[in-house]
Each structure stands twice: as structure tokens, then as C-alpha cells.
Amino acid sequence: LRAHAARRRVQVPARVHARASACAGGLLPLKRTQRIALIGGFAELPRFQGSGSSRVNAYRTSTPLAAMRSALGEAGSLDYACGYDATLAEADDELIAAAVAAAAAADVAVVLAGLPNMFESEGFDRDHMRMPAQIDKLVAAVAAAQPRTVVALSNGAPVEMPWLDAVPALLETYLGGQGGALALVDILFGDRCPSGKLAETFPLRASDCPSHPFWASHPRQIVYREGLNVGYRYFCTSKAPVLFPFGFGLSYTSFEYSKLSLESAAIEPSDSLALSLDVANTGGVDGAEIVQLYVRDVASSVYRPDRELKEFAKVHLKAGERTTIKFTLPPRAFAFYDIRTHEWRVEPGQFDILVGASALDIRLSAQLTVRGETAPNAVQQPAFYETLDDEQLAALGLVVPPPDPLRPFTLRTTIGDLAEHGGCAGAAFFWILKKAMGTVEDPVEDRLRVEMVRSLPLQQFANFANGNSGYVVMPDAVLKLMLCCFSCSPGQKDEHHASTRTASFSSLNLLPRCFSSA
């Protein structure tokens, strides 16, 4: 019980992000005297953790439905509508109709949305950033019937939100753990003030990310062509619009930044920089703010993103309280990795010191001079790029290796490739494996088991089989015979005739990320 209560306390400041105005036009915090419609299958079966190796058996799990009923007591009233099945989220117009009726009759609606385990897990990849169609349709319908709608998301990664303009308040709770429901209710009723910030950019859609054209473009190879353009570094540099920027998060209070002061306006390349600023809680609620410090190299001989996060600090302030925050930036904060000399180098010139509430909400700035003579850089780099082609990669000393060929089949060929391309013998082999595995009640675990087997190279599968049995059941001679059968079996399929599948992580030939600076 003590651990469960501690999880609830930790959860509040760390995971919740608010949207719209600080109190969403008076919608948040909720009042305990209101009639509230709680909508969503996660109310009874919360999505509070991941699947696969991250899944644990929690000693005690709180549900949003029970936590909300306990928080309301007899002062208010709570109506619950499922809205969707929390496991499969299959299309069901009747569930949406019941949810709309409950929302229309209430003072406010709280929709618990997000990604069920079946749509997001270790062991298989998402094909897009959308939530299940049933959940998106539910949110849009409830928001149309009840303009005072709050959406609370449970998801492990960004999602598209086509209904966002119709929703005045949004809470991003990610995967809240066993006490996450209690933390959510504390936020909804204002017992705690949200203070979390996004640790990732929420793109408008997956295709806005520079890596998107190359993701799953080949079944056995992924080339990371975006170089330094990962996350906020790309979006800030390209000025591409986003749904929510890195570091974003609102609160029930407001904060004012002032008096940015650098200890020195000019330093040597080997010097550290001390700086300070004041932050004040100008609202009427006690809260916490996360101050973010970014550095911009104004003119560099190598490509560098527009800004790079170097420090951050979280400060808790009572209503009306003011404090001074101090940072010290070491020389590494201004450096890039020189691929000629294989060392970190601080290049003399002008640097912008940017202090903000998010990567795009810069409140204060100052300019710093690093003294010295600029050494020429022999490696020519583009002034800006979204992705690097083969020629640009080669100029940086990076060569894209040819992907592993599908044929001839070898001990490195995955079970999935043998099943899809190994003719009748490959299909029969995989059918036998699935029968031998049997099925489990949890559909997510069942899918994970199948995908794990698909991603195993034949040699690794044999190693597992031999190890589990305690003696060699698949000697090399048997493996060679199997490869011969797969290669000669009728019903062979070329790659372009096979069904399109997202590549599994363990069957990929991963090229190291292409860094020319940092």
C-alpha cells in the first residue's frame, strides 16, 4: 500500500501535460458537485503499462472508474459509458451512441482515449500514428454532443489527434503505472497541479518526420538518413509545424521568466559559462515549472541544428513566489564532434543562449562570443538537409552496405521470410510452429509470441530448440536439409509478390546513425 501511494505521488508531476488555456476556460479543474460522464473502456481496464518484457504483475491496480467514484463521493454524480472495447477497440456504433447520450446529459465529459495494447507493444511496429478508428470516432462524437469535454490519453508514444480543435482540454498521461488512475483524478479535480513537459515532439502525422520515407522501405534494412535531424532538432530547424513541440506542457498556474544574466559575454573555447535567470509563479496556484536551456551556434563550419537542449531545471514555486535559477554550461555544451580529428571541438564565433518553456516557446535570449580563430573544416557539408543521400553519407565516411539478399536461404534467414517465400515447405513449417506454440487467452501476448518467432533467424531458432530440449534436436545436417526443402519447394514467391509487412526489429540490418556533429 505504501508503494502504491508513492507511485501516485510520483505520477502527478512526472507525466501529465495540459493543453489549451491554463484552466481550459474554467473547464479544469473539475468540481466535485458536477454531473460527470466518464467515457472509455480504459476506465475499467486501464492501459497503465507496456507489453512484452516490460509487463509486470502489479500488486494493486487502481482504475479511473473506481478512483473517480471515490473522489466524487455523494457530492456529485458519475455516469459511465464504455465507448469501446479496451482490448481490440473494434467498430461499434451502439457503444458510441450510448457514450454520446451520457455526455449530452452531463455537465462535463471525460473521455479516456489512447492506444490499447494490441496497437502498441514491444515486438511489433506501428504502421501509422493514428489511434483505433473507433476511439477517434468516439472522441469526435462526444465533443460534438458536449462542448465541455476533457480527453485523457493513455499511450506510449505520439498519436494523431484529428479531433483536437473540438476538445478544450487534453491530458497526456502516457502509461501511468499501477497508481496512474489516482494521479489522473488528482489532476482532474485540482488536488495536484500538472507540471509535466513532453520529452518528445508530437508531429501532426508520421509523414512529417524526415525518416518516414525510409522506414520499412526494405524488409531487411533500415538506413538512418536523417543524421542529426532527430526529433525537435529537425522540427525547430526546418520550422515544420507540429501538433505539440518538445518540452511543451501547461499548468493550472502561469510562470514569468526574467533577468537572464551571463557571467561573461565572451569566453575562451576551454571555458565554462555560468548564467542565471529569475522565474516567478504569477498565478494563483502552487505549481512547478521546467525551465529549458538551449544553445544555437549562429555560424558553424559544419551542419548543426537550429538549437540543442543543453540543460533544464525543475523548480517548485508557491503562488506569487519568485526564485533565481543558475546554470553552468561546460565547453562541451558548445562543441561538435569533428570527424577529421575524432574529437569534440568548440568553434569560435557567436552562440545564442535561449531559455524557454518548450523548444518553440523561447522566453529569454542572450548572445555569447567564443574567442579564437576558426580552423577550416575539410569536410564539406550541406548548409541544411532533411535526409542524406548516398553521396552525402560517403562524404562523411559512411557507406550504406547492400542489404542481405533474400536468396539463397541461409541460417540467417528469418522464420518469417521462410514462411512467406519458402514455398509450400516454408508455409507448412510455420503452420506447424504455430500449432506447437498453441494459443493463449491474451490476444496481445499471442501476437507477441507469433511475431517473436517470425523474427528469429533459423540458426537462432535451432539454438533455442536445442537448448530447451537439453539435447540436439536440430543438428546442422537437419538445418541444411530444411534449407534445401525451402529452396526447392513449389509455390516460391518473389519479394514483390509477398504480403507487405513491417519489418521486425531483430531481422533488420541496422546502419549506425550518421552523426557529423552533436
Secondary structure by P-SEA (a helix, b strand, c coil): caaaaaaaaaaaaccbbbccccccccccccccccbbbbbccccccccccccccccccccbbbbaaaaaaaaacccbbbbbbcccccccccccaaaaaaaaaaaaaccbbbbbccccccccccccccccccccaaaaaaaaaaaaaccbbbbbbbccbbbbbcccccccbbbbccccccaaaaaaaaaaacccccbbbbccccccccccccccccccccccccccccccccaaaaaaaaccccccccbbbbccbbbbbcccccccccccccbbbbbcccccccccccbbbbbbbbbbccccccccccccccbbbbbbbcccccbbbbbbbcccccccccccccbbbbbbbbbbbbbccccccccccbbbbbbcccccccbbbbcccccccaaaaaaaccccccccccccccccccaaaaaacccaaaaaaaaaaaaaacccccaaaaaaaaaaaaaccaaaaaaaaaaaaccccccaaaaaaaaaaaaacccccccccccccccccccccccccccccc
